[in-house]
Amino acid sequence: MKIPDIIIAIDGYSSTGKSTFAKLIAKHFGFTYLDSGALYRAVTLFAMESGWISADKKINLAALEKGLAGLDAHFGEGGTYIGTRCVEKEIRTLEVSGNVSPVAAIPFVRAYVDARLHAFGEQGRVVMDGRDIGTAVFPDAQLKIFMTARDDVRARRRYDEMVMKGEQPVLEDVLKNLKERDYIDSHRETNPLRQAEDAFVLDNSEMELHEEVCWVQGLMQGRFGILE
């Protein structure tokens, strides 16, 4: 079976299972998986730990821009790193989730992350998920998917994920956070969250993972003649 050296761009709303889906199809087709949201979370964690985000979410833009010049946020074995430190667990907390959208809306932060993503995706055979992958990062991606699900389904998924990690979230707070992030990301001035015109929509509100894999197999077969 010959699979072309394509880029698969996956965008969509919070907690639609983008990362899980992307990892699964990357493994299935033998592609490299890249989580763009993890880099934005790493920058947010960096800003929080540096004291550049106040309690009312005001960001010290000058300090953050200067700090990014020396920030080495990257992917490695086991997840996302800042330098030699694995921060995969820290970047998934509700505190980081509550600050990531304002940070990700900053143009120079998006430029920082985009530069790293482009370097990873130059050779193709990449599955990348995020908020603007198919519209801004890789607008020429050969396959674009936009994921969505009902609000209540997304909140419950995120809640269960946090409980599994030993956290004690409140479901109403999780739902509020999801809606706030979606609003900010959809209304930001630089590269807002939106569905690319040539993207295929996947509403997985009532779908199991194996059904999502079957769905994307059909897309690959139809667009690239890939048979399994």
C-alpha positions in Angstrom: 0.0 0.0 0.0 1.5 3.3 -1.1 0.5 6.3 1.0 1.6 9.7 -0.5 3.7 12.2 1.5 0.7 14.4 2.4 -0.1 16.6 5.3 -3.4 16.0 7.2 -4.6 19.1 8.9 -7.2 18.7 11.7 -8.9 21.7 13.2 -12.0 22.1 15.4 -13.4 23.1 18.8 -12.0 22.2 22.2 -12.4 18.7 23.5 -13.7 17.2 20.3 -11.0 14.6 20.6 -8.7 16.1 18.0 -5.5 14.9 19.6 -6.7 11.4 20.2 -8.1 11.1 16.7 -4.9 12.6 15.2 -2.6 10.3 17.1 -4.7 7.3 16.1 -4.7 8.0 12.4 -1.0 9.0 12.5 -0.3 5.5 13.9 -2.7 3.8 11.5 -1.1 5.4 8.4 2.5 5.5 9.7 2.6 9.4 9.9 4.2 11.7 12.4 1.8 13.3 14.9 2.2 17.0 15.9 0.0 18.7 18.5 0.1 22.4 17.8 -2.0 23.1 20.9 0.7 21.7 23.1 3.1 24.3 22.0 0.6 27.1 22.7 0.1 25.5 26.2 3.8 25.4 26.7 4.2 29.1 25.9 1.3 29.8 28.3 2.9 27.8 31.1 6.2 29.6 30.5 4.4 32.9 30.8 2.5 31.9 33.9 5.6 30.6 35.7 7.5 33.7 34.7 4.8 35.9 36.3 3.8 37.6 33.1 0.1 36.8 33.4 -1.8 38.6 36.1 -4.8 37.3 38.1 -7.1 39.2 35.8 -5.4 37.6 32.8 -3.5 40.7 31.7 -0.4 39.7 29.8 3.0 41.5 30.0 3.5 41.5 26.2 6.9 43.1 26.2 8.3 40.5 28.6 6.7 37.6 26.8 8.0 38.7 23.4 11.5 39.1 24.7 11.3 35.7 26.6 10.2 33.8 23.5 13.6 34.6 21.9 15.2 32.1 24.3 12.3 29.7 24.7 12.9 26.1 23.4 9.5 24.6 23.3 9.5 21.4 21.3 8.2 17.8 21.0 10.1 14.9 22.4 9.8 11.4 23.8 6.8 11.4 26.1 5.2 14.7 24.9 6.0 18.4 25.0 9.2 19.9 26.4 10.5 23.2 27.5 14.2 22.7 27.1 15.0 19.4 28.8 12.0 19.5 31.0 8.9 17.4 30.0 5.8 19.6 30.8 3.2 17.4 29.3 1.3 17.0 32.6 1.6 20.7 33.6 0.2 22.1 30.3 -3.0 20.0 30.6 -4.3 21.6 33.8 -7.4 23.8 34.0 -5.3 26.8 35.0 -3.3 26.6 31.8 -6.5 25.9 29.8 -8.0 29.1 31.3 -5.1 31.2 30.0 -4.1 29.6 26.7 -6.6 31.3 24.4 -5.6 34.9 25.2 -1.9 33.9 24.9 -2.6 32.0 21.6 -4.3 35.1 20.2 -1.1 37.2 20.4 0.4 37.6 16.9 4.0 37.1 17.9 3.1 34.0 19.8 1.4 32.5 16.8 4.4 33.4 14.6 6.7 31.6 17.2 4.5 28.5 17.1 3.9 28.5 13.4 7.7 28.6 12.7 8.2 25.5 14.7 5.3 23.7 13.1 6.5 24.5 9.6 9.9 23.1 10.4 8.3 19.8 11.5 5.9 19.6 8.6 8.3 20.3 5.7 8.8 16.7 4.7 5.1 15.8 4.7 3.6 12.5 6.2 2.4 14.6 9.1 -0.9 14.7 11.0 -1.3 18.0 12.8 -4.2 19.2 14.9 -5.0 22.6 16.3 -7.2 25.6 15.7 -5.9 27.1 12.4 -3.8 24.3 10.8 -5.9 24.1 7.6 -6.5 27.8 7.3 -3.2 29.4 8.3 -0.4 27.0 9.2 -0.8 24.6 6.3 -3.5 26.1 4.0 -2.2 23.8 1.2 -2.6 20.6 3.2 -3.9 17.8 1.0 -6.5 16.7 3.5 -8.3 19.0 5.9 -10.7 17.8 8.6 -12.8 20.0 10.9 -14.0 18.4 14.1 -17.0 19.3 16.1 -19.4 17.9 18.8 -22.2 19.0 21.0 -21.2 21.3 24.0 -22.4 18.8 26.6 -20.5 16.0 25.0 -17.3 18.0 24.8 -17.5 19.1 28.4 -18.1 15.6 29.7 -15.2 14.3 27.8 -12.9 17.0 29.2 -14.2 16.4 32.7 -13.7 12.7 32.5 -10.2 13.2 31.2 -9.3 15.5 34.1 -10.8 13.1 36.7 -8.7 10.3 35.2 -5.6 12.4 35.9 -6.5 12.8 39.5 -7.9 16.3 39.3 -11.2 17.4 40.9 -12.9 19.7 38.3 -16.4 21.0 38.4 -18.4 20.1 35.3 -20.0 23.6 35.0 -16.5 25.2 35.2 -15.2 22.9 32.5 -18.2 23.8 30.2 -17.7 27.5 30.9 -14.0 27.2 30.0 -14.7 25.4 26.8 -17.2 28.1 25.7 -14.9 30.9 26.6 -12.0 29.4 24.7 -14.2 28.8 21.6 -15.4 32.4 21.7 -11.9 33.8 22.1 -10.4 31.6 19.4 -13.3 32.2 17.0 -13.1 36.0 17.4 -9.4 36.7 17.7 -7.9 39.1 15.1 -5.1 36.8 14.0 -6.0 33.5 12.3 -9.3 32.9 14.1 -10.8 29.4 14.5 -12.9 28.6 11.4 -13.7 25.8 9.1 -11.6 25.8 5.9 -13.7 25.9 2.8 -12.2 22.6 1.6 -12.4 20.8 4.9 -14.4 17.7 5.6 -16.6 18.1 8.7 -16.5 15.3 11.3 -19.2 15.6 14.0 -18.3 12.8 16.5 -20.9 13.5 19.1 -22.2 10.0 18.8 -19.2 8.2 17.3 -16.7 5.7 18.7 -13.0 5.9 17.8 -13.1 3.0 15.5 -16.0 4.6 13.6 -13.8 7.8 13.2 -11.0 5.7 11.8 -13.3 4.1 9.3 -14.6 7.5 8.3 -11.1 8.8 7.6 -10.2 5.6 5.7 -13.0 6.3 3.4 -11.7 9.9 2.8 -8.2 8.6 2.1 -9.5 6.0 -0.3 -11.7 8.5 -2.1 -9.1 11.3 -2.5 -5.9 9.3 -3.0 -7.0 5.8 -4.1 -5.6 4.2 -1.0 -6.9 0.7 -0.4 -6.3 -1.4 2.7 
